[in-house]
Amino acid sequence: MPTWAEHTVKWNPINTALTPPEANQFDWRAHSDTIQSYRHIETGRHIHIDGSSGQFYDQDRNPITKAEALAHAMAGDRTHSQDKPSHGLGQTTASPAISVSDNSQGFSI
């Protein structure tokens, strides 16, 4: 069971940066230094937030806005480089391109 300090390090960035209804749609996945990675529970897409500064990052570690991060993670933004048609029906499947040292999907440096 994580300590309160570990819980705080993992969850403070998202709870500070997003509204409660937004934050409740994400699971914590991994970290790299001060960057915390969270996975959207429905889309499977990630957001990455620097716990020190609150800065959001894309999958290539470029700074992006909160709006850009949420548009990518939460919804119909189907421009993800790893989206592929599924069964020829025009559906797409998101496969985040970032991996972390614990072998879960997230942010890596």
N, C-alpha and C positions, 0 to 999 in steps of 0.2 A: 504494500500500500504506500503510495507516495506521501511524502511529508507535506505539510502545509507550504513550506518554502518552495518545494518542487512544483506543487500545484500552482502557486502564484507565478513562478517563472513561466510556466507553460501557458497559463490562461489570461494573465494580465494584459498582454498585447492585444489580443482579440477583443477582450471585454472592454478595453479602453478605446479601441479604434472603431468598434461597431456598436450598433444599438443592440439591446438584448435579443429582439426577434431575429436580427441578422446573425449574431454570434451563435445563437442556439442551433443554427443550421450547419455548423461545422464541428468536426472532431479534430482534436490535436493529433498530429502524426509524427513529427520529428523536429529536431532543431539542429542548427549549425551555427556555432558561436552564439550570437544574440538573435539570430533569425529563427523565428518559430514558424512552422508550417502546419497548416490546417486543411482538412479535406472536406468539401461540401458533401453532406450525407446523401444527397440525391444525384448530383451530377458527377461526383467523384473527382471534380477538379479542385485544384489547390489554390490557396492564397498564402503568401509569405509576408510576414511582418517582422520588422526589426523591433525587438522588445525595448531597446534603448531609445530609439528615436521615433518609433511609430511609423516609419517609412514602409510602404508596400513595395514589393518587388515582383517582377514577372519571372517566368521559368528560366530566363537567361541571366538573372540577377541584375536586371536593369530597373532603376527606380520607376514606379508608376503611381498613378493616383489611386485613391480609395475607389473611386467610381470605376476605373479601368479594372481593378482587381475584382470587384464584385461582379461587373458585367461578364468577365471571363469565367469566374467560378460558379456563378449562380444560374446562368440562364442560357438564352438562345445564341450567345456569341459562339458561332460554330466555325471560327477562324483558327482554332487551335491547330498547331502544326501536326499533331498526331491524330486528328479526327479522320476516320476512314468510313466509307460507306459500308453498311452491314446488309448482307443478303440482297443487294441490289434494290432495296426498297426505299432508298433515299434517307435512311436513318443513319445517324452517326454514332460512333462510340468514342468517348474521350479516353485517351491514354496519356496521362501526364508524363512528360519527358524528363522529369527531374527525379533523381534517386538520392537517397541519403545513406549514411554509413550503416544504419541499422537495417538496411534492405527494404524499408517501407518507402512509399513514394513521397517525395517532398522536395526540399531545397538542398542542394549540395554545393559545397565549396571545395 
